[in-house]
Amino acid sequence: MGFFERYLTVWVALCIIAGVALGRFAPEVAKSLDAMAISVNGAPVVSIPIAICLFFMMYPIMVKIDFHEVVRAGKALRPVGLTLFVNWAIKPFTMYVIASFFLGTLFLGFIGPDAVDLVKMPLGEALQVGDIYGSGTVVMVDGVKMLEVPLWRSYLAGCILLGIAPCTAMVLVWGYLSKGNDGHTLVMVAINSLTMLVLFGVLGGFLLGVGKLPVPWEALLLSIGVYVALPLVAGYLSRKWIMASRGEDWFRQKFLHFLTPVTITALLITLIILFSLKGDTIVENPLTILWIAIPLFVQTVFVFAIGYVAARVLRLSYENAAPTAMIGASNHFEVAIATAAMLYGLSSGAALATVVGVLIEVPLMLMLVRFCIATQSWFGGNSVSE
């Protein structure tokens, strides 16, 4: 684990502080960044700063994918099948149930039953002021149409976006630290990246609709193209070109080493932008972070337990069981953050919820890594030595 990865929690905390300070003392800067967007029919759809940051978050991940490994993964049906089942048949729905219970019932009194959030108008919808869309009402704010939705539902939207985005980045680190099968982890990174192109939009639209939240399908599909497909294609093409021109050794030893801090740096810049727009909310109600973090913590531990126990029941080796459980537990927060910003706005509660996911991810996953190492013996003779 490199210097940036090892102290990611520290950098995240510092960037949150910097973002809050920027929003409090230089709000015009934050508003200028939020205004830098590509609009469709007068509605801001793609945040240019977030799009640039996310490309540099995603590209170093996508360029590592060896598509030949994806084809060969079919030989390991049990670990691959279990990973896909946990990621797409269990995790999105448990996230919805857990987040709905905590945010919409248990913590609703703390969040505020009447508290509202202003989110972007759905792309492609010709709505007038006063119209109802999902649980939102169209209102006019500073000459711009916005949707006014219950605040807790906005937080729920961010949690849903985290739940439908399985990790394809830091999970490589978690698998390595837990002494897992690096080959299986890399294969699942590739398969999840490809699966997200189809299921991210389908499950996202369905669960957001169930939660009575705005479902801007056009923006959702556009976000997949901009934030997943574009870096995936760029990674595939540049990987082929670099290996053909400079060789595989140079690609792995030089090029990938150079890219290591790029993802983290882009993520940290994104956090500063996001928190610069949420500074007032955090300062006025710092417990907001806690109300969002608790259901995310419960969801992560619960999904990890499902994957880890199922791996033992299926008699997988420890080397495959550990990364299988890790992939299900962790989230692809880069895509979740960017999609929340595109669908609902940088200053929305949904975007804040996805950022809280980043805040708790590193310490929680390191705790689960230690748990895996301590329980290798559960897998009998197939476990690796500590």
C-alpha positions as CSV (number, residue, x, y, z in Angstrom):
1,M,0.0,0.0,0.0
2,G,1.4,3.3,-1.1
3,F,1.8,6.5,1.0
4,F,-1.5,8.0,-0.3
5,E,-3.5,4.8,0.2
6,R,-2.1,4.1,3.7
7,Y,-3.2,7.5,5.1
8,L,-6.3,8.0,2.9
9,T,-8.5,8.6,6.0
10,V,-6.2,11.5,7.0
11,W,-6.3,13.0,3.6
12,V,-10.1,12.6,3.4
13,A,-10.5,14.4,6.8
14,L,-8.2,17.2,5.7
15,C,-10.0,17.7,2.4
16,I,-13.3,17.8,4.2
17,I,-12.0,20.5,6.5
18,A,-10.6,22.4,3.6
19,G,-13.9,22.1,1.7
20,V,-16.0,23.2,4.6
21,A,-13.7,26.2,5.1
22,L,-13.9,27.1,1.4
23,G,-17.6,27.0,1.5
24,R,-17.8,29.1,4.7
25,F,-15.2,31.8,3.8
26,A,-15.3,31.8,0.0
27,P,-18.8,30.7,-1.1
28,E,-18.5,32.4,-4.4
29,V,-15.7,30.0,-5.4
30,A,-17.9,27.0,-4.6
31,K,-20.8,28.5,-6.6
32,S,-18.6,29.1,-9.6
33,L,-17.4,25.5,-9.6
34,D,-21.0,24.3,-9.3
35,A,-22.0,26.5,-12.3
36,M,-19.3,24.9,-14.5
37,A,-21.6,22.3,-16.2
38,I,-22.8,21.1,-19.5
39,S,-26.5,21.8,-19.8
40,V,-29.2,20.1,-21.8
41,N,-32.4,22.0,-22.4
42,G,-31.3,24.6,-19.9
43,A,-30.7,22.0,-17.1
44,P,-27.1,21.4,-15.9
45,V,-26.4,17.7,-16.4
46,V,-22.6,17.1,-16.4
47,S,-20.5,18.9,-13.8
48,I,-17.2,19.6,-15.7
49,P,-15.0,19.7,-12.6
50,I,-16.5,16.4,-11.4
51,A,-16.3,14.8,-14.8
52,I,-12.6,15.7,-15.1
53,C,-11.8,14.4,-11.6
54,L,-13.7,11.2,-12.1
55,F,-12.0,10.4,-15.4
56,F,-8.7,10.6,-13.6
57,M,-10.1,8.5,-10.7
58,M,-11.3,5.8,-13.1
59,Y,-8.7,5.7,-15.8
60,P,-5.9,4.2,-13.6
61,I,-8.3,1.4,-12.6
62,M,-9.6,0.7,-16.1
63,V,-6.2,0.6,-17.7
64,K,-5.2,-2.3,-15.4
65,I,-8.0,-4.5,-16.7
66,D,-6.8,-7.5,-18.8
67,F,-9.9,-8.6,-20.8
68,H,-8.3,-12.0,-21.4
69,E,-8.5,-12.6,-17.6
70,V,-12.2,-11.9,-17.8
71,V,-12.7,-14.7,-20.3
72,R,-10.6,-17.1,-18.3
73,A,-12.6,-16.3,-15.1
74,G,-15.4,-18.6,-16.2
75,K,-13.2,-21.5,-15.0
76,A,-13.8,-20.4,-11.4
77,L,-17.5,-20.5,-11.4
78,R,-18.2,-20.6,-7.6
79,P,-16.2,-17.6,-6.5
80,V,-17.2,-15.5,-9.5
81,G,-20.8,-16.5,-9.2
82,L,-20.9,-15.8,-5.5
83,T,-19.3,-12.4,-6.0
84,L,-21.8,-11.4,-8.7
85,F,-24.8,-12.7,-6.6
86,V,-23.8,-10.7,-3.5
87,N,-23.0,-7.6,-5.5
88,W,-26.1,-7.4,-7.7
89,A,-28.8,-9.7,-6.1
90,I,-28.3,-8.8,-2.4
91,K,-26.3,-5.7,-1.8
92,P,-28.5,-3.1,-3.6
93,F,-31.6,-4.3,-1.9
94,T,-30.2,-4.6,1.6
95,M,-28.8,-1.0,1.2
96,Y,-32.3,0.2,0.3
97,V,-33.9,-1.5,3.3
98,I,-31.3,-0.6,5.9
99,A,-30.9,3.0,4.7
100,S,-34.7,3.5,4.5
101,F,-35.1,2.2,8.1
102,F,-32.4,4.3,9.7
103,L,-32.9,7.5,7.7
104,G,-36.7,7.3,7.1
105,T,-37.7,5.9,10.5
106,L,-35.1,5.7,13.3
107,F,-33.3,9.0,12.6
108,L,-36.1,10.9,11.0
109,G,-36.7,13.0,14.1
110,F,-33.1,14.0,14.2
111,I,-32.9,14.8,10.4
112,G,-36.2,16.6,10.5
113,P,-39.5,15.2,9.2
114,D,-40.2,18.5,7.4
115,A,-36.6,19.2,6.3
116,V,-36.3,19.5,2.5
117,D,-33.5,19.5,-0.1
118,L,-33.3,21.1,-3.5
119,V,-32.1,18.9,-6.3
120,K,-31.8,19.2,-10.1
121,M,-34.7,18.9,-12.4
122,P,-34.8,15.5,-14.1
123,L,-33.3,15.7,-17.6
124,G,-35.9,15.4,-20.4
125,E,-39.0,16.3,-18.2
126,A,-41.0,19.4,-19.1
127,L,-42.3,20.2,-15.6
128,Q,-43.9,23.4,-14.4
129,V,-43.7,25.1,-11.1
130,G,-46.0,23.3,-8.7
131,D,-45.9,20.0,-10.5
132,I,-45.3,16.8,-8.5
133,Y,-42.5,14.4,-9.5
134,G,-41.9,11.4,-7.3
135,S,-41.8,12.8,-3.8
136,G,-40.6,16.2,-5.1
137,T,-42.4,19.4,-6.0
138,V,-41.1,21.8,-8.7
139,V,-40.1,25.2,-7.3
140,M,-38.4,28.2,-8.7
141,V,-35.1,29.2,-7.0
142,D,-33.2,32.2,-8.2
143,G,-34.8,31.9,-11.6
144,V,-34.0,28.2,-11.9
145,K,-36.5,25.3,-11.6
146,M,-35.5,22.8,-8.9
147,L,-37.2,19.9,-7.2
148,E,-37.9,20.2,-3.5
149,V,-37.7,16.7,-1.9
150,P,-37.7,15.5,1.7
151,L,-34.1,15.7,2.9
152,W,-34.0,12.1,4.2
153,R,-35.0,10.8,0.8
154,S,-32.2,12.8,-0.8
155,Y,-29.8,11.1,1.7
156,L,-31.4,7.8,0.7
157,A,-30.7,8.4,-3.0
158,G,-27.0,8.8,-2.2
159,C,-27.0,5.5,-0.2
160,I,-28.8,3.7,-3.1
161,L,-26.1,4.9,-5.5
162,L,-23.4,3.5,-3.2
163,G,-25.3,0.2,-3.0
164,I,-25.4,-0.3,-6.7
165,A,-21.7,0.5,-7.3
166,P,-19.5,-2.4,-6.2
167,C,-15.9,-1.5,-5.6
168,T,-13.4,-1.7,-8.5
169,A,-10.5,0.2,-7.1
170,M,-9.4,0.1,-3.5
171,V,-10.6,-3.5,-3.3
172,L,-7.4,-4.5,-5.0
173,V,-5.6,-3.1,-1.9
174,W,-8.0,-4.9,0.5
175,G,-7.6,-8.2,-1.2
176,Y,-3.8,-7.9,-1.1
177,L,-3.7,-6.9,2.6
178,S,-6.0,-9.9,3.5
179,K,-3.7,-12.3,1.7
180,G,-6.4,-13.1,-0.9
181,N,-6.2,-14.3,-4.4
182,D,-5.0,-11.2,-6.4
183,G,-6.0,-12.9,-9.7
184,H,-9.6,-13.4,-8.6
185,T,-9.8,-9.8,-7.3
186,L,-8.5,-8.4,-10.6
187,V,-10.9,-10.6,-12.6
188,M,-13.9,-9.4,-10.5
189,V,-12.8,-5.8,-10.9
190,A,-13.0,-6.3,-14.7
191,I,-16.3,-8.2,-14.5
192,N,-17.9,-5.6,-12.2
193,S,-16.8,-2.8,-14.4
194,L,-18.5,-4.4,-17.4
195,T,-21.6,-5.4,-15.4
196,M,-22.0,-1.9,-14.2
197,L,-22.5,-0.7,-17.8
198,V,-25.8,-2.6,-17.7
199,L,-27.0,-3.1,-14.2
200,F,-26.0,0.3,-12.6
201,G,-28.7,2.1,-14.6
202,V,-31.4,-0.6,-14.3
203,L,-31.1,-1.1,-10.6
204,G,-30.5,2.6,-9.9
205,G,-33.6,3.6,-11.7
206,F,-35.7,0.8,-10.1
207,L,-34.6,1.5,-6.5
208,L,-34.8,5.3,-6.8
209,G,-38.3,4.9,-8.2
210,V,-39.3,2.6,-5.3
211,G,-38.0,5.2,-2.9
212,K,-40.3,7.8,-4.6
213,L,-37.2,9.7,-5.7
214,P,-36.8,11.5,-9.1
215,V,-35.5,9.0,-11.7
216,P,-33.9,11.1,-14.5
217,W,-33.3,8.1,-16.8
218,E,-31.5,10.2,-19.5
219,A,-29.1,11.6,-17.0
220,L,-28.6,8.2,-15.4
221,L,-27.6,6.6,-18.7
222,L,-25.5,9.6,-19.6
223,S,-23.6,9.3,-16.3
224,I,-22.8,5.6,-17.1
225,G,-21.4,6.7,-20.4
226,V,-19.4,9.6,-19.1
227,Y,-18.2,8.1,-15.8
228,V,-17.8,4.4,-16.6
229,A,-17.8,3.7,-20.4
230,L,-15.5,6.6,-21.4
231,P,-12.6,5.7,-19.0
232,L,-13.1,2.0,-19.7
233,V,-12.7,2.6,-23.5
234,A,-9.8,5.0,-22.9
235,G,-8.1,2.4,-20.6
236,Y,-8.5,-0.4,-23.0
237,L,-7.2,1.5,-26.0
238,S,-4.3,3.1,-24.2
239,R,-3.3,-0.3,-22.6
240,K,-3.1,-1.9,-26.0
241,W,-1.1,1.0,-27.5
242,I,1.4,1.3,-24.6
243,M,2.0,-2.5,-24.4
244,A,2.6,-2.6,-28.2
245,S,4.9,0.4,-28.2
246,R,6.8,0.1,-24.9
247,G,6.3,-3.4,-23.8
248,E,4.5,-5.1,-20.9
249,D,7.3,-4.7,-18.4
250,W,7.5,-0.9,-18.9
251,F,3.7,-0.7,-18.6
252,R,3.6,-2.6,-15.3
253,Q,6.7,-1.3,-13.6
254,K,6.7,2.3,-14.9
255,F,3.4,3.4,-16.2
256,L,1.2,1.9,-13.5
257,H,3.5,3.1,-10.8
258,F,3.2,6.6,-12.1
259,L,-0.6,6.4,-12.0
260,T,-0.8,5.1,-8.4
261,P,-1.4,8.5,-6.8
262,V,-3.6,9.9,-9.6
263,T,-6.8,8.2,-8.5
264,I,-6.5,9.4,-4.8
265,T,-5.5,12.9,-5.8
266,A,-8.5,13.3,-8.1
267,L,-10.8,11.9,-5.3
268,L,-9.4,14.4,-2.8
269,I,-10.0,17.3,-5.2
270,T,-13.6,16.1,-5.7
271,L,-14.1,16.0,-1.9
272,I,-13.0,19.6,-1.5
273,I,-15.5,20.6,-4.2
274,L,-18.3,18.6,-2.7
275,F,-17.8,19.8,0.9
276,S,-17.4,23.4,-0.1
277,L,-21.0,23.2,-1.1
278,K,-22.1,21.5,2.2
279,G,-20.1,23.6,4.6
280,D,-23.1,25.4,6.1
281,T,-25.1,22.2,6.6
282,I,-22.2,20.4,8.4
283,V,-21.4,23.4,10.6
284,E,-25.0,23.9,11.6
285,N,-25.7,20.2,12.1
286,P,-22.5,18.1,12.4
287,L,-24.5,15.1,13.5
288,T,-25.8,14.8,9.9
289,I,-22.6,12.9,9.0
290,L,-23.3,10.4,11.9
291,W,-27.0,9.8,10.8
292,I,-25.7,8.8,7.3
293,A,-22.6,6.9,8.5
294,I,-24.5,4.5,10.8
295,P,-26.6,2.8,8.1
296,L,-23.6,2.7,5.8
297,F,-21.6,1.0,8.5
298,V,-24.4,-1.6,9.2
299,Q,-24.8,-2.3,5.5
300,T,-21.1,-2.8,4.9
301,V,-20.7,-5.2,7.8
302,F,-23.9,-7.1,7.0
303,V,-23.0,-7.6,3.3
304,F,-19.4,-8.7,4.2
305,A,-20.8,-11.3,6.7
306,I,-23.1,-12.7,4.0
307,G,-20.3,-13.1,1.5
308,Y,-17.8,-14.5,4.0
309,V,-20.2,-17.0,5.5
310,A,-21.5,-18.1,2.1
311,A,-17.9,-18.6,0.9
312,R,-17.3,-20.9,3.8
313,V,-20.6,-22.8,3.2
314,L,-19.5,-23.2,-0.5
315,R,-16.1,-24.5,0.7
316,L,-14.1,-21.8,-1.1
317,S,-10.5,-21.5,-0.2
318,Y,-9.6,-18.6,2.1
319,E,-7.7,-16.9,-0.8
320,N,-10.9,-16.6,-2.8
321,A,-13.3,-16.1,0.2
322,A,-11.5,-13.0,1.5
323,P,-11.7,-10.9,-1.7
324,T,-15.2,-12.2,-2.5
325,A,-16.4,-10.8,0.8
326,M,-14.3,-7.6,0.4
327,I,-15.7,-6.8,-3.1
328,G,-19.3,-7.1,-1.9
329,A,-18.7,-4.9,1.2
330,S,-16.8,-2.0,-0.4
331,N,-18.3,0.6,-2.7
332,H,-17.2,2.3,-5.9
333,F,-17.6,5.7,-4.3
334,E,-16.1,7.5,-7.2
335,V,-18.9,6.6,-9.6
336,A,-21.5,7.1,-6.8
337,I,-20.2,10.6,-6.0
338,A,-20.2,11.6,-9.7
339,T,-23.6,10.2,-10.5
340,A,-25.2,11.8,-7.4
341,A,-23.7,15.1,-8.5
342,M,-24.9,14.7,-12.1
343,L,-28.4,13.5,-11.1
344,Y,-29.2,15.7,-8.1
345,G,-26.5,18.4,-8.0
346,L,-23.2,18.9,-6.2
347,S,-24.9,20.6,-3.2
348,S,-27.6,17.9,-2.8
349,G,-28.0,15.6,0.2
350,A,-27.5,12.7,-2.2
351,A,-24.0,13.9,-3.0
352,L,-23.3,14.4,0.7
353,A,-24.3,10.8,1.5
354,T,-21.9,9.4,-1.1
355,V,-19.1,11.4,0.3
356,V,-19.8,10.0,3.8
357,G,-19.3,6.6,2.2
358,V,-15.7,7.7,1.4
359,L,-15.2,8.9,4.9
360,I,-16.0,5.6,6.6
361,E,-14.7,3.3,3.8
362,V,-11.0,3.1,4.7
363,P,-11.1,2.5,8.5
364,L,-14.0,0.1,8.2
365,M,-12.4,-2.0,5.4
366,L,-9.1,-2.1,7.3
367,M,-11.0,-3.5,10.3
368,L,-12.5,-6.2,8.0
369,V,-9.1,-7.0,6.6
370,R,-7.8,-7.7,10.2
371,F,-10.9,-9.9,10.8
372,C,-10.2,-11.9,7.7
373,I,-6.6,-12.5,8.7
374,A,-7.7,-13.5,12.2
375,T,-10.2,-16.1,10.9
376,Q,-8.2,-17.9,8.2
377,S,-8.5,-21.1,10.2
378,W,-12.2,-21.1,9.5
379,F,-11.4,-22.4,6.0
380,G,-9.3,-25.4,7.3
381,G,-6.5,-26.7,5.1
382,N,-7.3,-24.2,2.3
383,S,-6.4,-21.2,4.4
384,V,-3.1,-19.4,3.9
385,S,-0.5,-18.9,6.6
386,E,-0.6,-15.5,8.4
